[in-house]
């Protein structure tokens, strides 16, 4: 028995700590694993009856920048005082950093636990052993840093020459001579080119994604593993985003685009990787290194577009147009504080925009700077835009037609390539089926099923192409002359509900750099200072609705008439009066009984009740009934001044007193009219006859 292994230590438990630094070592370095697991038998040979193996840290680095649950468990076991020895294959297995190593040795010295490796047994309570353990830990840490430094410098040197090989994105491959070339598969090439074409056309990675999924156009993806086979599937957002972000497609060899960062969490260093660095901080960037799908200038434009479209990250810059129901979203800046205006939507269908500056409220708890409805400013700016592009309307319409034709051609070309590959795979499956022995039914049945599946795929793709050709024939693009006629009425096309709002926004952002907005409270006007792209400025003033008002509010004149007539006349007569005055509802429609009832209810005005209403006057209909004449005769007598009558408002029903129609003059006139007698020639203006004898 070794002199350092006392009977007290042998009664305790021996712990074997096993670790390998990476998953690759766990899979391939099996001999190292066998040696470490063999330490359990070595502990029994030394006299330990209870041996515990801790191997949770297989595949985890010992640098101290990643969590090691196995090492933490080891430390906890040592602190319990029930561990007599800690066994490891070498000091680097326990820790590759001084902090963890010296912490463990300190704990072992406190509870009198020995450390055992193939070279010997060390007691941290003995000064010489403690010094030797410290040297082993320091050398292990130095060794790790030295190996890492040599490896990284070799990688950097090879990368600076553009010879370091790594996993290439889809669309490229390494040649046997170590060069990068475009994938010879034409379908893969066309798919990558189509990604860049759709992004340039639609101005957004998300809109391009929606197009690919809507049109059922699959994109290639490299599988993980040494073979890196290409599979085709409908894309997700990251598929488009990674293609746009990768400079390889611009013909540039780039290395060191990301970095790892270390933070101290709960007293321990935590390392995270994959953080993108700005282009100027990349370790290696060799432009024109290989053939590219796009130019470097196009790559830079794509990065700027992605930055503009990231509304939550672009700070105070104007935002790119990417859809929505407001024309000026992302373009308006507050004149008072300089912040970009937010947009919110309200209304029954959530399609009524409102712009407001609430940056001060969010950041400092202060009041809003300005706030105003969005429909008026949107219409005013749209009118300015239409006036600016009116001269180029024909060219714009022709360009739009060309774009539609290109989209159809791109989609059909992608499907044609997919059909060609499917036919090849079906032909290959057929040859494999024909080559098998028919008597071997187990194999033949499986190959036949694969052949049938391939033929079914071909049939589906052919049906899709035929359907697309038929739809293209039924929805032909208008000819040049038709487009010229349509372009002359650009305002009508612009205001159509079917016109894409995203297209309108992009047109506005081509012509307008930004718009500075303010509200004049005294004049109740919205002031918009348009900064045109060419450097010119123009000012627009739009009438601002008063608080609680909007474009479809009932006019004050109509409300006042309803207020004066409410309770005296039925709702249908009030509606008829408003229509005779050529007044309209807030929606621009004629008045009906229900409209009047709604306004009365909102303003809490009384309703007409024939039972409760005690009037001292008669209507024209009631007067005509008492006089036994038509209401037209009564109207003429009123207009002639023979019958005294009043109106609440012009065109309202007449109010006639009972005494007026019972006067002798009125009764005489009515009697004369009934007898159809010709009146005497009048000697004064007041005695002019009202009616000629029929």
C-alpha positions in Angstrom: 0.0 0.0 0.0 1.3 3.5 -0.9 2.3 5.5 2.1 0.1 8.4 1.1 -3.0 6.2 0.9 -3.9 5.8 4.6 -6.6 3.5 5.8 -8.9 6.5 6.4 -8.6 7.5 2.8 -9.2 4.0 1.5 -12.5 3.9 3.5 -13.7 6.9 1.5 -14.9 6.9 -2.1 -12.6 7.3 -5.2 -13.8 9.5 -8.0 -12.7 9.1 -11.6 -13.2 12.2 -13.7 -13.4 11.7 -17.4 -13.5 14.5 -20.0 -12.8 15.1 -23.7 -12.7 18.6 -25.2 -15.0 18.2 -28.3 -17.7 16.0 -29.7 -15.3 15.0 -32.4 -12.9 13.6 -29.9 -15.7 11.7 -28.2 -16.5 10.0 -31.5 -13.0 9.4 -32.9 -10.6 9.4 -29.9 -11.8 6.2 -28.4 -8.5 5.1 -27.1 -8.3 8.1 -24.8 -11.8 7.2 -23.5 -10.6 3.6 -22.8 -7.6 4.9 -20.8 -9.7 7.2 -18.7 -12.3 4.6 -18.0 -9.5 2.2 -17.1 -8.7 4.4 -14.1 -11.6 2.8 -12.2 -9.7 -0.5 -12.2 -6.5 1.3 -11.2 -8.4 2.8 -8.2 -9.5 -0.7 -7.1 -6.0 -2.0 -7.4 -4.8 0.8 -5.1 -7.3 -0.4 -2.5 -10.4 1.6 -2.9 -13.6 -0.4 -2.6 -16.1 2.2 -3.8 -15.3 3.9 -7.1 -17.5 6.5 -8.7 -17.1 7.6 -12.4 -18.1 11.1 -13.5 -18.3 11.4 -17.3 -20.9 14.2 -17.8 -18.3 16.4 -19.4 -17.5 14.3 -22.4 -17.4 16.8 -25.3 -16.9 19.9 -23.1 -13.9 22.2 -23.1 -12.0 22.7 -19.9 -11.0 26.3 -20.7 -13.5 27.6 -18.1 -15.7 29.3 -20.7 -18.4 26.7 -20.9 -20.5 25.0 -18.2 -19.2 21.7 -16.9 -21.8 20.0 -14.8 -19.5 17.0 -14.2 -16.7 19.2 -12.8 -19.2 21.0 -10.6 -20.5 17.7 -9.3 -16.9 16.7 -8.6 -16.3 19.8 -6.6 -19.5 19.2 -4.6 -18.4 15.6 -3.9 -15.0 16.7 -2.6 -16.6 19.4 -0.4 -18.7 16.7 1.3 -15.5 15.1 2.7 -16.5 11.6 1.5 -14.0 11.5 -1.3 -10.5 10.0 -0.6 -9.0 10.4 -4.1 -9.6 12.1 -7.4 -8.3 10.2 -10.4 -7.6 11.7 -13.8 -5.5 10.7 -16.8 -3.6 14.1 -16.6 -4.0 17.5 -15.1 -5.5 18.9 -18.4 -8.5 16.6 -18.0 -9.5 18.3 -14.7 -9.0 21.9 -15.9 -7.3 23.9 -18.6 -7.5 27.1 -16.6 -5.8 28.1 -13.4 -9.0 29.2 -11.6 -10.7 25.8 -11.7 -7.5 23.9 -11.1 -6.3 25.8 -8.0 -9.8 25.9 -6.6 -10.0 22.1 -6.7 -6.6 21.6 -5.3 -7.4 24.1 -2.4 -10.5 22.1 -1.6 -8.7 18.8 -1.7 -6.1 20.2 0.7 -8.8 21.3 3.1 -10.5 17.8 3.3 -7.3 15.8 2.9 -8.2 14.3 -0.5 -5.3 13.1 -2.7 -5.0 13.5 -6.5 -3.9 10.5 -8.6 -2.7 10.3 -12.2 -0.7 7.7 -14.0 2.6 9.5 -12.9 1.9 9.3 -9.2 -0.1 10.2 -6.1 -0.1 13.8 -4.8 -1.2 15.0 -1.4 -2.1 18.8 -1.5 -1.4 19.0 2.2 2.3 18.3 1.5 4.2 21.4 0.3 6.2 19.7 -2.4 3.2 17.9 -3.8 1.2 21.1 -3.8 4.0 22.9 -5.7 4.1 20.1 -8.3 0.3 20.1 -8.7 0.5 23.9 -9.2 3.1 23.5 -11.9 1.1 20.8 -13.7 -2.0 23.1 -13.7 0.1 26.0 -15.0 1.7 23.9 -17.7 -1.7 22.5 -18.8 -3.1 26.1 -19.1 0.1 27.2 -21.0 -0.1 24.2 -23.3 -3.7 24.9 -24.2 -2.9 28.5 -25.1 0.2 27.6 -27.0 -1.6 25.0 -29.1 -4.5 27.4 -29.7 -2.1 30.2 -30.7 -0.2 28.0 -33.2 -3.4 26.6 -34.7 -5.1 29.9 -35.1 -2.0 31.5 -36.7 -1.8 28.7 -39.2 -5.4 29.1 -40.0 -5.1 32.8 -40.4 -2.1 32.5 -42.7 -3.9 30.0 -45.0 -7.1 32.2 -44.9 -5.1 35.3 -46.0 -4.0 33.4 -49.1 -7.6 32.3 -49.8 -6.8 28.7 -49.5 -8.4 27.7 -46.2 -11.3 25.3 -47.0 -14.5 25.5 -45.1 -18.1 24.6 -45.8 -19.3 26.6 -48.8 -22.8 27.9 -49.2 -25.2 26.2 -51.7 -24.3 27.2 -55.2 -20.5 26.7 -54.8 -18.1 23.8 -54.4 -14.4 23.1 -53.9 -12.5 21.8 -56.9 -9.8 19.0 -56.4 -7.1 21.7 -56.9 -8.5 23.8 -53.9 -10.3 26.4 -55.9 -13.9 27.7 -55.5 -16.2 27.2 -58.5 -19.9 27.7 -59.2 -22.0 24.5 -58.8 -22.3 23.0 -62.3 -26.0 22.1 -61.6 -28.0 24.6 -63.6 -31.0 24.2 -61.4 -29.0 25.2 -58.4 -27.6 28.2 -60.3 -31.0 29.3 -61.4 -32.4 29.1 -57.9 -29.6 31.2 -56.4 -30.0 33.8 -59.1 -33.7 33.9 -58.6 -33.3 34.7 -54.9 -31.3 37.8 -55.7 -33.6 38.8 -58.5 -36.7 38.6 -56.4 -35.1 40.5 -53.5 -34.0 43.3 -55.9 -37.5 43.4 -57.3 -39.5 43.3 -54.0 -37.1 45.1 -51.8 -37.5 42.8 -48.8 -36.2 39.4 -47.8 -39.6 38.6 -46.2 -41.5 39.6 -49.4 -39.2 37.4 -51.4 -39.9 34.5 -49.0 -43.6 35.0 -49.3 -43.3 34.9 -53.1 -41.4 31.6 -53.1 -43.8 30.0 -50.8 -46.9 31.3 -52.6 -45.6 30.1 -56.0 -44.4 26.8 -54.5 -40.8 27.3 -55.8 -38.3 25.1 -53.9 -34.8 26.2 -53.1 -31.7 24.0 -52.5 -30.2 23.3 -49.1 -27.0 21.4 -48.3 -27.4 18.6 -45.8 -25.0 18.3 -42.9 -22.3 15.6 -43.1 -19.4 14.8 -45.3 -21.4 14.1 -48.4 -23.3 17.5 -48.3 -26.1 16.2 -50.5 -28.5 18.9 -51.8 -32.1 18.6 -50.9 -34.9 20.8 -52.3 -37.6 22.2 -50.1 -39.7 25.4 -49.7 -37.6 28.1 -48.0 -37.8 29.6 -44.6 -36.8 33.1 -43.7 -33.2 32.1 -42.7 -32.7 30.6 -46.1 -33.1 33.9 -47.9 -31.4 35.9 -45.1 -28.2 33.8 -45.1 -27.9 34.0 -48.9 -28.2 37.8 -48.8 -25.7 38.1 -45.9 -23.0 35.8 -47.4 -20.3 37.8 -49.4 -19.3 34.5 -51.2 -22.1 35.2 -53.6 -20.4 38.5 -54.6 -17.2 36.7 -55.5 -15.5 37.6 -52.3 -13.5 35.2 -50.0 -14.3 36.2 -46.5 -13.0 34.7 -43.2 -13.4 35.9 -39.6 -16.9 37.4 -40.1 -18.0 36.4 -36.6 -16.5 36.5 -33.2 -16.9 34.8 -29.8 -17.7 36.9 -26.8 -17.1 36.1 -23.1 -19.2 37.3 -20.2 -19.0 36.7 -16.5 -22.2 35.1 -15.3 -22.6 34.0 -11.7 -18.8 34.4 -11.2 -17.9 32.2 -14.2 -16.8 33.0 -17.7 -19.4 32.1 -20.3 -18.5 32.0 -24.0 -20.9 32.6 -26.9 -20.1 32.4 -30.6 -21.5 33.5 -33.9 -21.7 37.3 -33.3 -21.4 39.2 -36.6 -18.7 41.8 -36.9 -18.8 44.8 -39.2 -17.2 44.4 -42.6 -14.2 46.5 -41.8 -13.4 44.2 -38.9 -13.4 41.0 -40.9 -10.1 39.1 -40.6 -9.8 38.3 -44.3 -11.7 39.8 -47.3 -10.5 39.0 -50.8 -12.7 40.6 -53.4 -12.9 39.2 -57.0 -11.6 35.9 -55.6 -14.0 33.7 -57.6 -17.0 33.9 -59.9 -19.9 35.6 -58.2 -23.7 35.5 -58.7 -23.9 39.3 -58.0 -21.5 42.2 -58.0 -19.9 43.6 -54.8 -22.0 46.8 -55.2 -25.2 44.8 -55.3 -24.1 43.0 -52.1 -23.6 46.3 -50.4 -27.0 47.5 -51.5 -28.5 44.3 -50.1 -26.9 44.9 -46.7 -28.2 48.5 -46.7 -31.7 47.2 -47.6 -31.6 44.6 -44.7 -30.5 47.4 -42.3 -33.3 49.7 -43.5 -35.9 47.0 -43.2 -34.9 46.1 -39.6 -37.2 48.8 -38.2 -36.3 48.0 -34.6 -32.6 48.4 -35.2 -32.3 51.3 -37.6 -32.5 53.9 -34.9 -33.4 57.4 -36.2 -33.1 56.8 -39.9 -36.1 56.7 -42.3 -37.4 53.2 -42.7 -37.8 51.2 -45.9 -41.3 50.7 -47.4 -42.4 47.1 -46.7 -46.1 47.2 -46.7 -48.8 48.3 -44.3 -51.8 50.5 -44.7 -50.1 53.9 -44.3 -48.2 55.6 -47.1 -45.8 57.6 -45.1 -44.9 55.1 -42.3 -41.1 55.4 -41.6 -40.7 58.7 -43.5 -42.1 61.3 -41.0 -39.8 63.0 -38.6 -40.9 65.3 -35.7 -39.9 68.9 -36.2 -39.8 69.5 -32.5 -37.6 66.7 -31.2 -36.2 65.1 -34.3 -37.5 61.6 -33.6 -39.2 59.4 -36.2 -43.0 59.3 -35.9 -44.8 56.1 -34.9 -47.9 54.9 -36.7 -50.9 53.3 -35.1 -54.1 52.0 -36.6 -57.7 52.2 -35.5 -61.2 52.0 -36.9 -63.5 49.0 -37.3 -61.2 47.1 -39.6 -58.0 48.6 -38.2 -57.2 50.5 -41.4 -57.3 54.1 -40.2 -53.7 55.3 -39.7 -52.6 57.9 -37.1 -49.1 59.4 -36.8 -47.7 60.5 -33.4 -44.4 61.3 -31.8 -44.2 59.4 -28.6 -40.4 59.0 -28.3 -40.2 61.5 -25.4 -43.0 59.7 -23.6 -41.3 56.3 -24.0 -37.8 57.4 -23.0 -38.4 60.3 -20.5 -42.1 60.0 -19.5 -42.9 63.4 -21.1 -45.9 64.4 -23.1 -46.3 63.5 -26.8 -44.9 66.1 -29.2 -47.4 65.9 -32.0 -50.2 63.7 -33.1 -52.5 63.8 -36.2 -54.6 61.6 -38.4 -52.9 59.9 -41.4 -55.5 59.9 -44.1 -55.3 63.6 -45.0 -51.4 63.7 -45.1 -51.3 60.5 -47.1 -53.7 61.8 -49.7 -51.9 65.2 -49.9 -48.4 63.6 -50.4 -49.8 61.1 -52.9 -51.1 64.0 -54.9 -47.6 65.5 -54.9 -46.1 62.2 -55.9 -48.5 61.8 -58.8 -47.8 65.3 -60.0 -44.0 64.5 -59.9 -44.3 61.2 -61.9 -47.1 62.1 -64.2 -44.8 62.8 -67.1 -43.2 59.3 -66.8 -46.4 57.4 -66.3 -46.2 55.7 -69.7 -42.7 54.4 -69.1 -43.7 53.3 -65.6 -46.6 51.3 -67.0 -44.5 49.6 -69.6 -41.8 48.8 -67.0 -44.5 47.2 -64.8 -45.7 45.1 -67.7 -42.1 44.0 -68.4 -41.7 43.0 -64.7 -44.8 40.9 -64.7 -43.6 39.0 -67.8 -40.2 38.5 -66.2 -41.9 37.1 -63.0 -43.9 34.6 -65.1 -40.8 33.6 -67.0 -38.7 33.1 -63.8 -41.4 31.0 -62.2 -41.9 28.8 -65.3 -38.1 28.4 -65.7 -37.7 27.2 -62.1 -40.5 24.7 -62.5 -39.1 23.5 -65.9 -35.7 22.7 -64.3 -37.5 20.9 -61.4 -39.5 18.9 -64.0 -36.3 18.0 -65.9 -34.6 16.7 -62.7 -37.8 14.8 -61.7 -37.9 13.1 -65.1 -34.2 12.1 -64.8 -34.8 10.6 -61.3 -37.9 8.7 -62.7 -35.8 7.4 -65.6 -33.1 6.3 -63.1 -35.6 4.6 -60.9 -37.0 2.8 -63.9 -33.6 1.5 -64.9 -32.9 0.2 -61.4 -36.2 -1.6 -61.4 -35.6 -3.2 -64.8 -32.1 -4.3 -63.7 -33.3 -6.3 -60.7 -34.1 -9.9 -60.8 -38.0 -10.2 -61.0 -37.9 -13.2 -58.8 -36.4 -11.2 -56.0 -39.7 -9.7 -55.0 -38.5 -8.1 -51.8 -36.1 -5.8 -53.7 -38.3 -5.5 -56.8 -41.4 -4.4 -54.9 -39.4 -1.6 -53.2 -37.8 -0.4 -56.4 -41.2 -0.5 -58.1 -42.7 1.7 -55.4 -39.9 4.2 -55.8 -40.4 4.3 -59.5 -44.1 4.9 -59.1 -43.4 7.7 -56.6 -41.0 9.3 -59.1 -43.5 9.1 -61.9 -46.2 10.6 -59.7 -43.9 13.6 -59.0 -43.3 14.0 -62.7 -47.1 14.0 -63.3 -47.7 16.6 -60.6 -45.0 18.9 -62.0 -46.3 18.6 -65.6 -49.9 19.4 -64.4 -48.6 22.5 -62.6 -46.8 23.7 -65.7 -49.9 23.2 -67.8 -52.1 25.0 -65.3 -49.6 27.9 -65.3 -49.6 28.1 -69.1 -53.4 28.2 -69.2 -53.6 30.9 -66.6 -51.0 32.9 -68.5 -53.1 32.7 -71.7 -56.3 33.7 -69.9 -54.6 36.7 -68.1 -52.5 38.1 -70.9 -50.5 41.2 -70.3 -52.0 44.2 -72.0 -50.3 45.4 -75.2 -48.3 48.5 -75.4 -51.1 50.7 -76.7 -53.4 49.6 -73.9 -50.8 50.3 -71.3 -50.2 53.8 -72.8 -53.9 54.6 -72.5 -54.0 53.2 -68.9 -50.9 55.2 -67.9 -52.6 58.5 -68.8 -55.0 57.9 -65.9 -52.3 57.2 -63.3 -54.3 58.7 -60.5 -57.1 56.3 -61.0 -54.7 53.3 -61.0 -53.0 54.7 -57.9 -56.2 55.0 -55.9 -57.6 51.5 -56.8 -58.0 49.4 -53.7 -56.2 46.5 -55.4 -53.0 48.6 -56.0 -50.2 47.2 -53.8 -49.4 49.6 -50.9 -45.9 48.3 -50.7 -45.3 49.4 -54.4 -46.7 52.9 -53.5 -44.4 53.1 -50.5 -41.3 52.2 -52.6 -42.3 54.8 -55.2 -42.6 57.5 -52.5 -39.2 56.5 -51.0 -37.5 56.8 -54.4 -38.6 60.4 -54.7 -38.7 61.5 -51.1 -35.8 61.4 -48.6 -37.9 62.3 -45.5 -40.7 64.5 -44.4 -40.5 66.8 -41.4 -43.9 67.2 -39.7 -45.3 69.7 -37.2 -48.7 70.9 -36.1 -49.8 74.5 -35.9 -52.2 74.6 -33.0 -53.4 78.1 -33.7 -54.4 77.6 -37.3 -55.2 73.9 -36.7 -53.0 72.8 -39.7 -50.6 70.0 -40.3 -47.3 71.3 -41.7 -45.3 68.8 -43.9 -41.9 69.8 -45.2 -41.0 67.4 -47.9 -37.3 66.8 -48.6 -37.1 65.5 -52.1 -34.3 63.2 -53.2 -32.9 65.7 -55.5 -32.3 68.2 -52.7 -35.4 70.4 -53.2 -37.9 71.1 -50.5 -41.6 71.9 -50.6 -44.2 72.6 -47.9 -47.7 71.3 -47.5 -50.3 72.5 -45.1 -53.3 70.2 -44.4 -56.3 71.2 -42.4 -56.3 69.3 -39.1 -59.5 68.0 -37.7 -60.5 69.3 -34.3 -60.3 67.0 -31.4 -62.9 64.3 -31.6 -63.6 65.0 -35.3 -62.8 63.2 -38.4 -63.5 63.3 -42.1 -66.8 61.5 -41.8 -68.3 63.5 -38.9 -71.8 64.8 -39.3 -71.6 68.5 -40.1 -72.4 71.0 -37.4 -75.1 72.5 -39.6 -77.0 69.2 -39.8 -76.6 68.6 -36.1 -78.1 72.1 -35.4 -81.1 71.5 -37.6 -81.8 68.2 -36.0 -81.5 69.8 -32.6 -84.0 72.5 -33.5 -86.5 70.1 -35.0 -86.1 67.2 -32.5 -89.3 66.6 -30.5 -91.4 68.8 -32.8 -91.3 66.7 -35.9 -91.0 62.9 -36.7 -87.5 61.6 -37.8 -88.7 61.1 -41.4 -89.7 64.7 -41.7 -86.4 65.8 -40.3 -84.6 63.6 -42.8 -86.6 65.1 -45.7 -85.7 68.6 -44.5 -82.0 67.8 -44.5 -82.2 66.3 -47.9 -84.1 69.3 -49.3 -81.2 71.4 -47.9 -78.7 69.2 -49.8 -77.0 68.2 -46.6 -75.3 64.8 -46.4 -74.4 62.3 -43.7 -70.8 61.9 -42.6 -70.4 59.1 -45.1 -71.7 61.3 -47.9 -75.1 59.6 -48.2 -78.6 61.1 -48.2 -80.4 61.2 -44.9 -82.9 58.5 -43.8 -85.0 58.1 -40.7 -82.4 55.7 -39.1 -79.6 58.3 -39.6 -81.6 61.0 -37.8 -82.5 58.6 -35.0 -78.8 57.7 -34.5 -77.8 61.4 -34.3 -80.6 62.1 -31.9 -79.6 59.2 -29.6 -75.9 60.2 -29.6 -76.7 63.9 -28.7 -79.5 62.8 -26.3 -82.2 64.8 -28.2 -85.9 64.2 -27.6 -88.0 62.0 -29.9 -91.3 63.1 -31.5 -94.5 61.7 -29.8 -97.9 62.4 -31.2 -99.5 61.6 -27.8 -97.3 63.9 -25.8 -96.9 66.7 -28.2 -99.4 69.5 -27.6 -98.9 72.0 -30.4 -100.7 75.3 -30.9 -99.9 75.3 -34.6 -100.9 73.2 -37.6 -98.9 71.6 -40.4 -99.6 72.4 -44.0 -101.3 69.1 -44.4 -103.5 69.7 -41.3 -104.4 73.2 -42.6 -105.4 71.9 -46.0 -107.6 69.3 -44.3 -109.4 71.9 -42.3 -109.9 74.2 -45.3 -110.9 71.3 -47.5 -108.4 72.3 -50.2 -105.2 70.8 -51.5 -101.9 71.5 -49.7 -100.7 73.3 -52.9 -103.3 76.0 -52.5 -102.3 76.4 -48.8 -98.6 76.7 -49.9 -99.5 79.4 -52.4 -101.5 81.4 -49.8 -98.5 81.2 -47.5 -96.1 82.3 -50.2 -98.5 85.2 -51.0 -98.6 86.2 -47.4 -102.4 85.6 -47.0 -101.7 82.9 -44.4 -99.2 83.6 -41.7 -96.8 80.7 -41.2 -93.3 80.1 -39.9 -90.5 77.5 -40.3 -87.9 76.3 -37.9 -85.3 76.4 -40.7 -85.7 76.8 -44.4 -87.3 73.8 -46.1 -88.7 72.6 -42.8 -92.4 71.8 -42.4 -94.6 75.0 -42.1 -96.1 75.8 -38.7 -99.5 77.6 -39.1 -101.6 79.0 -36.3 -105.2 78.0 -36.1 -106.3 81.7 -35.9 -104.6 82.4 -39.2 -106.7 80.0 -41.2 -109.9 80.9 -39.4 -109.6 84.6 -40.3 -112.4 86.1 -42.6 -109.9 87.1 -45.3 -108.6 83.6 -45.6 -112.0 82.1 -45.6 -113.2 84.5 -48.3 -110.2 83.7 -50.5 -110.8 80.0 -50.1 -114.4 80.4 -51.0 -113.5 82.4 -54.1 -111.0 79.8 -55.2 -113.5 77.1 -54.8 -116.0 79.0 -56.9 -113.2 79.6 -59.5 -114.2 83.3 -59.7 -112.0 85.7 -61.6 -110.7 88.3 -59.1 -111.1 92.0 -59.6 -108.1 94.0 -61.0 -106.0 95.2 -58.2 -105.3 98.8 -57.7 -102.2 98.3 -55.5 -99.4 95.8 -55.1 -101.0 94.4 -52.0 -104.2 93.6 -53.8 -102.6 91.7 -56.7 -104.6 88.5 -57.5 -102.9 85.3 -56.5 -104.6 83.0 -58.9 -106.0 83.4 -62.4 -109.3 81.8 -63.3 -108.9 78.5 -64.8 
